[in-house]
């Protein structure tokens, strides 16, 4: 079940516009909508972003996003394995694109979302004491959203969409450990289809007798 949630964090919940320059920092991804969503710790280095649910055990799964290739890698320390999504197939309902210039981000937004003519620059704004540029635009699915792009990080530090509201807090600028963005060499690569079938099998596995005994009838 966690693998499914982690892939969603790496894709559908991803709100970040990764910098073209090698800006490095860490932050807490806090989501106000939908509510009761687990907090996420992220680290950023150039084109790579690492996501992990806050407060996990040491051997818990995590995701590494390669923004340039629009792909994600799910790393599973408990089984010493990993799964890579095909390049160009990273689904996202929130902005995921390079930003060379925070003052002129519409071209990059529209190219990534394949919705030309939908982005609009609102203007300068300040968010949690950091100077940003505010934009509105359409996503790939046609939903509208608003993004605040940090002028120093070249990174969207807040996103408001029809179904998602999230922002980065506790931003700590500085070099990140390169090992955070690499899969351990002794881990085994899993076939994407096999991993999907395995996860599906676990989710549909019959409950043990003691569990069925207490199941409430509909």
C-alpha positions, 0 to 999 in steps of 0.5 A, a space after each residue: 500500500 505504501 508503494 502506491 502512496 509513494 508513487 502518488 507523492 512522486 507523481 500526482 502530488 508533486 508540486 515542484 518546478 525544479 531549477 535549471 541551475 544546480 540550486 540545492 536545498 531541503 524543505 518540508 512539503 506541507 499540504 493543506 488540501 486534501 487534509 490529513 495527508 502525511 507530511 513529506 520531506 524533500 531534498 533538491 539537487 539540480 534536476 533531482 528531487 528526493 521525496 520521503 514521508 516524514 517520520 518513517 523508519 530508516 529502511 522505508 521506501 522513498 522516491 527520486 524524481 528526475 525532472 529532465 527525463 520526467 521519470 521517477 524511481 521508487 527505492 525499496 530498502 526493505 527488499 533492496 530493490 527499485 522500480 523506474 518509471 519510463 522516461 516522459 511518463 511522469 504523471 503530474 497534476 501540478 507544475 513540473 518544469 524547468 524555470 530559467 527565469 522566475 520573471 518569465 516562467 509562462 513559456 516553460 509552464 505552457 510547454 510542460 503542461 501542453 496548454 499554450 496561452 493559458 499562463 498569466 503572470 500575476 506579479 511579485 509577492 512575498 511568501 514566508 518572508 521569501 520573494 516570489 513571482 505569482 503565476 496562474 495557468 492550466 494543467 495538462 488536465 485543464 484544471 487551473 492553478 496558482 504557483 508562487 516561484 521563489 526568485 532565489 531558488 527558481 522553484 515553486 514553493 507554493 501551489 494552489 489547485 482545485 484539489 491540492 494546496 501545498 507549500 514548502 516550509 522550513 527551507 534550508 539552503 545548502 549542499 545535499 548529500 549526493 547519495 540521497 539521489 542515487 540508488 545503492 549499487 547492490 539493489 536489484 531493478 524490478 520490472 514495472 509490470 511485475 511490481 504493479 502486479 505484486 502490489 495489486 496482489 497484496 491489496 486484493 489478498 483475502 483477509 485472514 479468518 480472524 479479520 473476516 470474523 469482525 468484518 461489517 456486512 454492507 
